[in-house]
């Protein structure tokens, strides 16, 4: 059972029991995961648990009757459930809680009923109900109950199965027997119940001498044993799945009647088996049931031969009832087992793997009874032949040919092309799935390997390559499971090897992943310098004004001008303009199924003014079968990482541009340089923060994690391992780059916003200074300057610099630039401290040790240490209060 299934079941149980408070579901899930073992409830423990529950129950007979009924229907997980209930009965505290909970639930439901429904009172009658009327009422209620629990008619069942199949396979409708097969009861081989002909004035058998009674009864029994009514023994009509009962002439001598009643169960078994064979031979019930009925039909033929021989013997030597009992007795056990199996398959509505599970369990249950076990083994072997044919086609060629939906693996109509388009597409997980109730119990342990084997071969086959397992042998049912387990293991190893070699060598999976790493994880530095230089002006525009074809052309130019030109897969790189910025996208993903999701989805107005830089991302074209590994979900994770780093690169370039433009201020001898020094110091702190964050993400997270994944891929034995390693790589990168924690993500987003606003402020100021300088420096010189003009120009520059310095001081004092920079400084410092504080908490409490290196990098000289310690003390004091 997966962790998600455990989580779901625990939440459901807590909601049903109205449990509130405590650690919630997580605490119970951790306990279950810790104490989970591969223990399988044995027959012995199930038997003792059944006895214990029967003793605990107020109506043990009803409990045992229900248990046997469910057992006869081959209900899965019945024994583990009984075992669990027996353990609950031993825990008095749990029992008390459950009883209290049941009482509260019944009271609440009773209150709800009383408030929502109208109460009715029975009218008072002057006379009491007589016993006869009471008996009639009881019979009517019994008939209603019996009709409600009665099984559907065979015709309705067949139609339902046929419609179900035709809906799933509209191009391959089920063949149907003609109606006359069912309309002629004489063809069925079972009793034809009809009223006795009128005017039958036969002598009552009780008035005849004993020898004559015996001979008459022998004749009748030989007819009844082959499904034909006798003169003094007649079959009763059956309703649904009831066993056939018989009426014996009441005037018959008691001694003879006793012998007759001993032999009649064989006729009842024959009737049950015949009805089962005729019903399950219809196409709708599947090939496994067909094979089972064919095997039963063979055994019934032997039984009929025996009865025919007895008839011949009767004509020759006049059989007595004792001799008939002597000859029929060895067959009685066989017929009983066949009838029991037929009833169980019928009651459980078993098909395919469910039928084989029932037969396998019966075979093992008869250990110690060699004759019964041999009979069940024969039936199981015969019934398993078509199922193992499905299995062989699946594990040796990756093909499913299952016209009646009997095989454990079910195919779903999914298009592999959508795996590159749909983020939630689950082609690999949902194209072929396991159907639990179709798994034979003897293949339960191998179910996952069987599923994977066919899936691997199917992928290679869909790529146009012929795949057939070289060591393919016929799979046969045997009590020694190791025989077919070895065949499945060999097929699995071959399929794993073939698909892995196909993806790694022919499709160059690792080279593809390296190509994606070059672009999405910014592995090629010179390419990004060229690309950002070329697209800087274009990406500053609003996203609606950007021409994608122009960006594609600039991307092509940057690829050709850099070392990325040597990448053979560079033509698969594409441009993608996203509808949201990276922070919004990440928060939407992280808020799925939480209270914040609705708020985030509704708050989409900010995306209306999205710039090209905020919307920009790469996309990558991946074709089948590599799209199994590099699917849309994986590419979306790559895009999140790329957009995160790309935006950091953009902020770094903005800060570097501020540094370049601020060099002009060195020409001015300002009266007050305090504002400039504070601004330059803040710019340097911001640049140090952004560069260290980038270094951490690229060299301390992505690169080591990539090398771990590459080494794991070398030792991978199947495609599922490759999927697991690749997904683990992306998950670890997202987690360690702070992209899976909404709290850290919001703080980081605010820090980036402060940096961008600071650079905008500085650029506006620089531009105003440059405009003033241009207006002061405008001249009207014609021709080459003379010596006097040189002197005049130098004097003009000196005066211009002096005026600009005075203008800068006035502008700084008038516009409160010092206060603005101080506000930027305080906001940046506060957010950075908050980030470092949260990182220290997560790195210690949640064991996210990789994040602690950010603290060491940003606080390399202990500048923030004192304030972080003070914040930690305040937090601990609040927690203690």
NUZA-858669 format. One line per 2 residues: number of its first residue (from 0); their letters; for each residue x negated, y negated, z of C-alpha. Coordinates in steps of 0.05 Angstrom, whole numbers, always signed. Example, Ala and Ser with C-alpha at 12.3 -4.5 7.8 and 13.67 -1.06 7.14 Angstrom:
2
0 = as = -246 +90 +156  -273 +21 +143
END
This chain:
881
0 = xx = +0 +0 +0  -28 -68 -20
2 = xx = -39 -125 +29  +16 -166 -6
4 = xx = +66 -109 +3  +48 -102 +77
6 = xx = +57 -178 +85  +125 -175 +51
8 = xx = +150 -115 +92  +127 -145 +158
10 = xx = +162 -211 +142  +226 -174 +124
12 = xx = +223 -134 +188  +212 -196 +231
14 = xx = +270 -232 +198  +316 -172 +208
16 = xx = +296 -167 +281  +302 -242 +291
18 = xx = +231 -245 +320  +206 -316 +330
20 = xx = +143 -346 +358  +78 -310 +373
22 = xx = +25 -302 +320  +77 -290 +267
24 = xx = +67 -240 +211  -8 -251 +207
26 = xx = -22 -221 +275  +18 -157 +260
28 = xx = -14 -152 +191  -84 -154 +220
30 = xx = -66 -99 +270  -36 -56 +215
32 = xx = -96 -65 +170  -143 -47 +227
34 = xx = -106 +16 +248  -86 +40 +178
36 = xx = -112 +110 +163  -102 +158 +105
38 = xx = -64 +204 +152  -9 +244 +119
40 = xx = +49 +271 +161  +45 +346 +161
42 = xx = +102 +396 +163  +86 +414 +235
44 = xx = +89 +342 +260  +153 +330 +219
46 = xx = +186 +391 +249  +169 +371 +320
48 = xx = +192 +300 +306  +258 +327 +279
50 = xx = +269 +369 +342  +252 +309 +385
52 = xx = +302 +264 +349  +356 +317 +352
54 = xx = +346 +321 +428  +349 +245 +433
56 = xx = +411 +239 +389  +481 +239 +418
58 = xx = +505 +283 +360  +447 +329 +344
60 = xx = +488 +372 +296  +505 +312 +253
62 = xx = +433 +289 +253  +407 +357 +232
64 = xx = +461 +364 +179  +442 +296 +150
66 = xx = +368 +313 +152  +379 +378 +114
68 = xx = +423 +342 +63  +369 +290 +50
70 = xx = +316 +344 +48  +356 +383 -4
72 = xx = +358 +320 -47  +282 +316 -43
74 = xx = +283 +246 -13  +212 +217 -14
76 = xx = +179 +196 +51  +234 +229 +93
78 = xx = +184 +265 +139  +141 +202 +152
80 = xx = +205 +164 +169  +227 +218 +218
82 = xx = +158 +218 +248  +161 +142 +257
84 = xx = +230 +145 +289  +206 +199 +338
86 = xx = +149 +153 +359  +198 +95 +369
88 = xx = +240 +140 +414  +179 +150 +459
90 = xx = +168 +75 +468  +219 +52 +520
92 = xx = +202 -22 +513  +213 -20 +437
94 = xx = +278 +19 +446  +303 -32 +496
96 = xx = +286 -89 +449  +320 -55 +390
98 = xx = +383 -41 +431  +385 -114 +455
100 = xx = +374 -138 +383  +430 -92 +357
102 = xx = +477 -118 +411  +462 -190 +394
104 = xx = +471 -177 +319  +538 -142 +330
106 = xx = +562 -199 +374  +541 -251 +323
108 = xx = +574 -213 +266  +637 -204 +307
110 = xx = +639 -278 +322  +628 -294 +249
112 = xx = +684 -247 +229  +732 -276 +280
114 = xx = +719 -347 +255  +722 -332 +181
116 = xx = +778 -280 +175  +851 -280 +193
118 = xx = +871 -231 +247  +930 -186 +235
120 = xx = +970 -147 +285  +1007 -83 +271
122 = xx = +1082 -89 +279  +1111 -52 +337
124 = xx = +1153 +8 +319  +1209 +37 +359
126 = xx = +1188 +109 +346  +1122 +145 +356
128 = xx = +1086 +181 +300  +1098 +256 +301
130 = xx = +1043 +308 +299  +1063 +328 +228
132 = xx = +1057 +256 +203  +991 +250 +239
134 = xx = +964 +312 +203  +988 +286 +136
136 = xx = +953 +219 +148  +889 +255 +168
138 = xx = +891 +297 +104  +902 +235 +61
140 = xx = +843 +200 +94  +801 +262 +84
142 = xx = +819 +265 +10  +802 +192 +1
144 = xx = +735 +201 +35  +720 +264 -6
146 = xx = +738 +230 -71  +694 +170 -53
148 = xx = +634 +215 -39  +647 +261 -98
150 = xx = +595 +259 -153  +610 +228 -220
152 = xx = +637 +275 -274  +584 +306 -319
154 = xx = +610 +268 -380  +602 +200 -344
156 = xx = +532 +219 -320  +511 +240 -389
158 = xx = +538 +175 -419  +501 +133 -367
160 = xx = +435 +168 -381  +446 +162 -456
162 = xx = +462 +88 -452  +401 +76 -408
164 = xx = +356 +111 -458  +387 +77 -519
166 = xx = +379 +9 -486  +305 +22 -474
168 = xx = +293 +55 -542  +345 +27 -590
170 = xx = +307 +54 -651  +306 +125 -624
172 = xx = +376 +143 -599  +385 +208 -560
174 = xx = +414 +266 -599  +482 +287 -574
176 = xx = +516 +355 -572  +583 +357 -609
178 = xx = +645 +353 -566  +667 +424 -579
180 = xx = +607 +449 -539  +640 +420 -476
182 = xx = +713 +430 -498  +707 +505 -502
184 = xx = +698 +532 -431  +690 +604 -455
186 = xx = +622 +584 -483  +595 +562 -415
188 = xx = +587 +631 -384  +621 +611 -319
190 = xx = +689 +629 -290  +750 +604 -326
192 = xx = +801 +589 -272  +873 +597 -296
194 = xx = +939 +616 -262  +957 +690 -265
196 = xx = +1003 +709 -323  +1077 +711 -305
198 = xx = +1111 +777 -294  +1048 +812 -268
200 = xx = +1078 +865 -222  +1014 +903 -207
202 = xx = +1013 +948 -147  +980 +917 -85
204 = xx = +911 +946 -76  +922 +955 -1
206 = xx = +975 +1009 -16  +924 +1051 -54
208 = xx = +880 +1105 -23  +810 +1084 +0
210 = xx = +772 +1118 -58  +818 +1084 -108
212 = xx = +809 +1017 -73  +734 +1025 -75
214 = xx = +733 +1042 -150  +780 +984 -166
216 = xx = +735 +937 -126  +672 +962 -161
218 = xx = +704 +947 -228  +725 +878 -204
220 = xx = +655 +863 -175  +620 +882 -241
222 = xx = +665 +831 -276  +657 +777 -222
224 = xx = +580 +785 -222  +579 +761 -295
226 = xx = +629 +703 -286  +695 +736 -303
228 = xx = +754 +739 -254  +775 +808 -230
230 = xx = +845 +833 -214  +837 +831 -139
232 = xx = +778 +782 -134  +790 +713 -164
234 = xx = +745 +652 -165  +768 +586 -134
236 = xx = +761 +521 -173  +701 +479 -154
238 = xx = +698 +404 -142  +633 +371 -161
240 = xx = +572 +406 -133  +608 +454 -86
242 = xx = +589 +527 -83  +638 +576 -115
244 = xx = +684 +612 -67  +728 +673 -80
246 = xx = +795 +699 -58  +798 +774 -42
248 = xx = +865 +810 -37  +887 +805 +35
250 = xx = +915 +876 +35  +846 +906 +23
252 = xx = +818 +953 +74  +772 +916 +124
254 = xx = +712 +963 +114  +714 +953 +39
256 = xx = +726 +879 +47  +663 +873 +89
258 = xx = +620 +905 +34  +653 +861 -19
260 = xx = +638 +798 +21  +565 +818 +24
262 = xx = +560 +824 -52  +602 +763 -70
264 = xx = +547 +711 -53  +509 +737 -114
266 = xx = +568 +719 -158  +570 +650 -125
268 = xx = +495 +641 -139  +506 +663 -211
270 = xx = +561 +612 -219  +518 +556 -190
272 = xx = +459 +574 -235  +502 +580 -298
274 = xx = +535 +513 -287  +466 +482 -274
276 = xx = +437 +512 -338  +494 +490 -381
278 = xx = +495 +419 -353  +419 +406 -351
280 = xx = +410 +435 -421  +439 +370 -449
282 = xx = +388 +324 -482  +400 +268 -432
284 = xx = +368 +306 -374  +299 +308 -404
286 = xx = +248 +359 -425  +226 +381 -356
288 = xx = +297 +401 -338  +303 +435 -406
290 = xx = +241 +476 -392  +267 +494 -322
292 = xx = +335 +515 -349  +300 +556 -403
294 = xx = +260 +593 -350  +323 +603 -308
296 = xx = +360 +628 -370  +305 +681 -379
298 = xx = +315 +704 -307  +390 +704 -315
300 = xx = +383 +748 -377  +346 +799 -334
302 = xx = +401 +795 -283  +454 +806 -336
304 = xx = +415 +866 -362  +416 +895 -292
306 = xx = +492 +885 -287  +502 +916 -356
308 = xx = +461 +976 -333  +504 +982 -272
310 = xx = +566 +981 -316  +538 +1039 -357
312 = xx = +521 +1075 -292  +592 +1063 -268
314 = xx = +621 +1096 -329  +575 +1156 -321
316 = xx = +574 +1172 -247  +627 +1127 -215
318 = xx = +587 +1078 -171  +607 +1069 -99
320 = xx = +605 +1002 -64  +545 +1026 -23
322 = xx = +506 +1043 -86  +525 +977 -119
324 = xx = +501 +940 -57  +437 +981 -59
326 = xx = +423 +963 -132  +443 +890 -127
328 = xx = +408 +875 -61  +337 +863 -90
330 = xx = +366 +813 -140  +403 +775 -85
332 = xx = +340 +739 -59  +321 +717 -129
334 = xx = +390 +691 -144  +393 +655 -77
336 = xx = +327 +619 -91  +349 +600 -161
338 = xx = +416 +574 -136  +382 +535 -80
340 = xx = +334 +502 -130  +391 +487 -178
342 = xx = +433 +455 -122  +374 +413 -98
344 = xx = +357 +388 -168  +430 +372 -180
346 = xx = +441 +337 -113  +377 +297 -119
348 = xx = +392 +279 -191  +321 +298 -206
350 = xx = +287 +289 -273  +215 +294 -296
352 = xx = +165 +286 -240  +219 +289 -186
354 = xx = +239 +359 -209  +166 +382 -209
356 = xx = +157 +353 -138  +216 +393 -113
358 = xx = +191 +457 -146  +120 +446 -120
360 = xx = +145 +435 -49  +188 +497 -53
362 = xx = +128 +538 -78  +87 +516 -18
364 = xx = +143 +524 +31  +149 +598 +12
366 = xx = +78 +613 +33  +81 +680 +67
368 = xx = +138 +705 +23  +98 +728 -38
370 = xx = +159 +747 -80  +194 +680 -69
372 = xx = +129 +641 -80  +115 +679 -144
374 = xx = +184 +663 -170  +177 +588 -153
376 = xx = +108 +588 -184  +136 +617 -248
378 = xx = +190 +563 -251  +141 +507 -234
380 = xx = +92 +529 -288  +148 +533 -340
382 = xx = +178 +465 -321  +109 +431 -319
384 = xx = +91 +448 -391  +126 +387 -423
386 = xx = +103 +341 -367  +30 +363 -376
388 = xx = +38 +351 -451  +56 +279 -435
390 = xx = -4 +277 -388  -53 +305 -439
392 = xx = -32 +254 -492  -40 +198 -442
394 = xx = -107 +217 -411  -139 +243 -475
396 = xx = -113 +192 -526  -80 +135 -488
398 = xx = -11 +149 -520  +56 +153 -485
400 = xx = +109 +196 -518  +163 +200 -466
402 = xx = +232 +199 -500  +272 +213 -436
404 = xx = +233 +169 -386  +205 +227 -345
406 = xx = +130 +212 -343  +99 +174 -284
408 = xx = +71 +119 -330  +122 +72 -360
410 = xx = +108 +27 -419  +136 -44 -423
412 = xx = +143 -86 -485  +91 -142 -474
414 = xx = +53 -180 -527  -22 -181 -516
416 = xx = -26 -248 -554  +9 -283 -495
418 = xx = -49 -265 -449  -85 -327 -476
420 = xx = -24 -373 -471  +13 -356 -407
422 = xx = -21 -369 -341  +26 -320 -305
424 = xx = +20 -267 -359  +4 -200 -327
426 = xx = -8 -158 -388  -61 -114 -356
428 = xx = -19 -102 -293  +50 -96 -325
430 = xx = +42 -67 -395  +35 +2 -364
432 = xx = +60 +14 -293  +69 +72 -246
434 = xx = +140 +93 -229  +135 +124 -159
436 = xx = +194 +171 -161  +168 +203 -225
438 = xx = +101 +223 -196  +97 +297 -181
440 = xx = +75 +306 -109  +14 +347 -131
442 = xx = -10 +289 -175  +3 +234 -123
444 = xx = -70 +226 -104  -91 +221 -177
446 = xx = -36 +173 -200  -80 +111 -202
448 = xx = -135 +146 -241  -84 +174 -290
450 = xx = -56 +105 -301  -126 +74 -311
452 = xx = -150 +129 -357  -94 +119 -407
454 = xx = -99 +43 -402  -173 +44 -419
456 = xx = -163 +89 -479  -103 +49 -502
458 = xx = -144 -15 -504  -197 +17 -549
460 = xx = -144 +50 -592  -108 -17 -603
462 = xx = -174 -45 -629  -171 +4 -687
464 = xx = -219 +56 -660  -202 +129 -656
466 = xx = -210 +156 -585  -204 +229 -565
468 = xx = -235 +257 -503  -289 +307 -526
470 = xx = -280 +355 -467  -204 +357 -474
472 = xx = -174 +421 -448  -103 +443 -436
474 = xx = -79 +422 -367  -40 +478 -331
476 = xx = -4 +478 -265  -36 +519 -211
478 = xx = -34 +522 -135  -109 +506 -137
480 = xx = -105 +431 -149  -179 +426 -164
482 = xx = -168 +456 -233  -128 +399 -262
484 = xx = -161 +347 -217  -228 +362 -251
486 = xx = -196 +353 -319  -167 +286 -299
488 = xx = -234 +264 -269  -271 +282 -334
490 = xx = -220 +244 -376  -224 +184 -329
492 = xx = -300 +181 -331  -300 +186 -407
494 = xx = -247 +131 -415  -284 +85 -367
496 = xx = -349 +96 -403  -319 +85 -473
498 = xx = -282 +20 -456  -340 -8 -415
500 = xx = -390 +5 -471  -341 -23 -522
502 = xx = -333 -89 -484  -405 -96 -461
504 = xx = -441 -76 -525  -396 -85 -584
506 = xx = -355 -145 -558  -414 -175 -519
508 = xx = -375 -192 -456  -435 -216 -415
510 = xx = -458 -262 -472  -387 -290 -476
512 = xx = -387 -304 -402  -455 -338 -408
514 = xx = -427 -381 -464  -368 -402 -420
516 = xx = -417 -417 -363  -457 -463 -409
518 = xx = -397 -509 -420  -348 -500 -363
520 = xx = -401 -497 -308  -446 -550 -343
522 = xx = -504 -503 -354  -530 -543 -414
524 = xx = -550 -611 -386  -573 -644 -451
526 = xx = -508 -625 -485  -468 -662 -432
528 = xx = -512 -723 -436  -501 -727 -511
530 = xx = -427 -712 -505  -413 -763 -450
532 = xx = -453 -816 -487  -414 -803 -551
534 = xx = -345 -799 -520  -351 -851 -465
536 = xx = -312 -905 -501  -260 -857 -528
538 = xx = -247 -825 -459  -236 -893 -426
540 = xx = -172 -901 -466  -104 -879 -439
542 = xx = -91 -806 -455  -34 -824 -503
544 = xx = -80 -867 -545  -134 -814 -554
546 = xx = -140 -780 -621  -156 -706 -607
548 = xx = -187 -695 -676  -238 -751 -662
550 = xx = -257 -718 -596  -265 -651 -633
552 = xx = -311 -684 -683  -353 -716 -628
554 = xx = -356 -648 -592  -381 -616 -656
556 = xx = -434 -670 -663  -457 -662 -591
558 = xx = -462 -586 -600  -505 -593 -662
560 = xx = -551 -645 -629  -567 -605 -566
562 = xx = -595 -537 -546  -523 -512 -547
564 = xx = -533 -506 -622  -566 -438 -610
566 = xx = -503 -410 -577  -470 -361 -626
568 = xx = -401 -372 -594  -402 -449 -593
570 = xx = -347 -453 -646  -297 -423 -596
572 = xx = -303 -484 -551  -243 -532 -558
574 = xx = -217 -596 -528  -156 -597 -482
576 = xx = -122 -658 -454  -85 -638 -391
578 = xx = -19 -670 -366  -46 -680 -295
580 = xx = -111 -700 -264  -152 -645 -230
582 = xx = -132 -663 -159  -57 -661 -176
584 = xx = -66 -595 -213  -103 -563 -155
586 = xx = -54 -588 -103  +4 -561 -145
588 = xx = -29 -493 -147  -45 -494 -72
590 = xx = +26 -518 -54  +62 -461 -90
592 = xx = +117 -432 -45  +104 -484 +10
594 = xx = +143 -544 +35  +96 -592 +0
596 = xx = +110 -562 -69  +174 -601 -81
598 = xx = +142 -667 -59  +82 -657 -105
600 = xx = +125 -637 -165  +170 -698 -155
602 = xx = +110 -745 -148  +90 -745 -221
604 = xx = +95 -819 -236  +20 -830 -224
606 = xx = +4 -786 -284  +37 -837 -331
608 = xx = -26 -880 -333  -74 -821 -339
610 = xx = -140 -839 -372  -177 -794 -420
612 = xx = -231 -779 -369  -180 -755 -318
614 = xx = -142 -713 -368  -202 -685 -406
616 = xx = -220 -611 -403  -250 -557 -446
618 = xx = -213 -496 -472  -240 -432 -501
620 = xx = -214 -384 -554  -218 -311 -531
622 = xx = -192 -254 -573  -168 -185 -555
624 = xx = -194 -144 -518  -239 -194 -483
626 = xx = -176 -232 -464  -163 -177 -413
628 = xx = -222 -205 -373  -223 -277 -396
630 = xx = -148 -288 -392  -110 -353 -383
632 = xx = -113 -347 -308  -189 -340 -309
634 = xx = -196 -398 -359  -152 -442 -316
636 = xx = -199 -429 -258  -258 -447 -302
638 = xx = -222 -510 -323  -211 -530 -250
640 = xx = -285 -522 -235  -305 -559 -298
642 = xx = -258 -618 -286  -282 -623 -215
644 = xx = -356 -627 -235  -341 -669 -297
646 = xx = -307 -722 -255  -365 -722 -206
648 = xx = -412 -732 -266  -368 -790 -289
650 = xx = -371 -823 -220  -446 -813 -218
652 = xx = -453 -848 -286  -410 -906 -261
654 = xx = -455 -914 -200  -518 -911 -243
656 = xx = -489 -965 -289  -479 -1009 -228
658 = xx = -552 -997 -211  -573 -1017 -281
660 = xx = -530 -1080 -283  -552 -1100 -213
662 = xx = -624 -1106 -237  -605 -1172 -268
664 = xx = -596 -1202 -199  -671 -1197 -186
666 = xx = -679 -1257 -232  -639 -1301 -185
668 = xx = -667 -1332 -122  -603 -1333 -83
670 = xx = -597 -1372 -18  -561 -1313 +14
672 = xx = -582 -1242 -7  -546 -1208 +51
674 = xx = -485 -1190 +9  -527 -1161 -47
676 = xx = -569 -1118 +1  -505 -1090 +33
678 = xx = -475 -1074 -35  -539 -1042 -60
680 = xx = -545 -1000 +3  -472 -977 -3
682 = xx = -483 -960 -77  -543 -918 -58
684 = xx = -505 -881 -4  -449 -866 -53
686 = xx = -498 -843 -106  -533 -799 -55
688 = xx = -466 -768 -35  -443 -754 -106
690 = xx = -511 -725 -128  -517 -680 -67
692 = xx = -446 -654 -76  -462 -638 -148
694 = xx = -527 -604 -129  -492 -563 -76
696 = xx = -437 -540 -124  -482 -524 -182
698 = xx = -545 -495 -149  -521 -469 -82
700 = xx = -452 -443 -102  -445 -428 -176
702 = xx = -515 -405 -194  -525 -355 -137
704 = xx = -453 -329 -144  -464 -322 -219
706 = xx = -527 -280 -208  -489 -236 -158
708 = xx = -434 -225 -210  -485 -210 -265
710 = xx = -519 -157 -222  -451 -127 -204
712 = xx = -431 -123 -277  -493 -82 -291
714 = xx = -471 -29 -241  -397 -32 -258
716 = xx = -369 +37 -276  -301 +15 -305
718 = xx = -263 -45 -330  -225 -53 -264
720 = xx = -292 -64 -229  -309 -117 -282
722 = xx = -243 -152 -271  -253 -150 -195
724 = xx = -325 -178 -199  -304 -233 -247
726 = xx = -244 -253 -206  -285 -251 -142
728 = xx = -337 -297 -175  -285 -349 -193
730 = xx = -249 -345 -126  -315 -354 -88
732 = xx = -334 -413 -132  -267 -447 -121
734 = xx = -269 -435 -47  -340 -458 -35
736 = xx = -330 -519 -79  -274 -540 -32
738 = xx = -220 -531 -85  -177 -483 -45
740 = xx = -170 -525 +17  -118 -581 +9
742 = xx = -144 -619 +69  -216 -622 +43
744 = xx = -191 -635 -27  -152 -696 -7
746 = xx = -210 -726 +32  -257 -713 -27
748 = xx = -207 -745 -75  -204 -808 -31
750 = xx = -280 -812 -29  -284 -808 -105
752 = xx = -229 -862 -110  -268 -909 -63
754 = xx = -331 -899 -105  -293 -914 -170
756 = xx = -260 -976 -140  -328 -1001 -114
758 = xx = -360 -993 -183  -301 -1030 -215
760 = xx = -309 -1086 -166  -384 -1091 -179
762 = xx = -374 -1088 -255  -323 -1145 -253
764 = xx = -371 -1188 -213  -429 -1171 -259
766 = xx = -388 -1187 -321  -367 -1255 -293
768 = xx = -440 -1271 -279  -460 -1251 -350
770 = xx = -405 -1294 -381  -428 -1354 -340
772 = xx = -499 -1342 -362  -480 -1337 -436
774 = xx = -441 -1403 -431  -501 -1438 -399
776 = xx = -553 -1409 -447  -519 -1427 -513
778 = xx = -568 -1466 -557  -570 -1497 -628
780 = xx = -641 -1483 -650  -654 -1477 -725
782 = xx = -717 -1445 -751  -778 -1422 -711
784 = xx = -785 -1456 -643  -840 -1508 -634
786 = xx = -884 -1517 -571  -839 -1571 -545
788 = xx = -778 -1528 -557  -811 -1471 -519
790 = xx = -822 -1517 -459  -751 -1542 -465
792 = xx = -725 -1470 -468  -764 -1450 -405
794 = xx = -738 -1510 -367  -667 -1492 -390
796 = xx = -674 -1421 -365  -700 -1445 -298
798 = xx = -641 -1491 -290  -593 -1436 -313
800 = xx = -620 -1387 -262  -615 -1440 -207
802 = xx = -543 -1456 -226  -524 -1382 -230
804 = xx = -554 -1370 -161  -514 -1428 -132
806 = xx = -452 -1403 -170  -462 -1334 -142
808 = xx = -466 -1360 -71  -404 -1402 -81
810 = xx = -367 -1344 -113  -388 -1298 -56
812 = xx = -365 -1346 -3  -301 -1367 -38
814 = xx = -277 -1297 -56  -297 -1263 +9
816 = xx = -341 -1213 -28  -378 -1198 +36
818 = xx = -313 -1177 +70  -294 -1135 +9
820 = xx = -360 -1098 +9  -355 -1089 +84
822 = xx = -286 -1059 +75  -312 -1012 +21
824 = xx = -369 -992 +69  -323 -978 +127
826 = xx = -274 -938 +85  -329 -897 +53
828 = xx = -363 -884 +120  -297 -865 +154
830 = xx = -278 -816 +98  -348 -786 +95
832 = xx = -348 -776 +171  -280 -743 +166
834 = xx = -305 -697 +111  -367 -677 +150
836 = xx = -325 -665 +212  -276 -620 +175
838 = xx = -334 -584 +142  -366 -570 +210
840 = xx = -299 -542 +235  -289 -496 +175
842 = xx = -361 -473 +174  -358 -451 +248
844 = xx = -285 -431 +260  -270 -400 +192
846 = xx = -340 -373 +179  -348 -414 +115
848 = xx = -423 -416 +126  -440 -439 +56
850 = xx = -406 -506 +68  -452 -524 +126
852 = xx = -508 -538 +76  -469 -599 +52
854 = xx = -474 -627 +123  -549 -616 +124
856 = xx = -556 -650 +56  -513 -711 +70
858 = xx = -537 -718 +142  -610 -701 +127
860 = xx = -638 -755 +175  -586 -748 +230
862 = xx = -552 -813 +212  -482 -785 +224
864 = xx = -500 -735 +279  -484 -778 +339
866 = xx = -415 -798 +312  -399 -726 +293
868 = xx = -417 -703 +363  -373 -757 +392
870 = xx = -315 -735 +348  -325 -662 +369
872 = xx = -323 -682 +443  -259 -722 +433
874 = xx = -227 -664 +396  -245 -614 +451
876 = xx = -217 -662 +504  -151 -667 +467
878 = xx = -148 -591 +460  -160 -581 +534
880 = x = -104 -630 +552
END
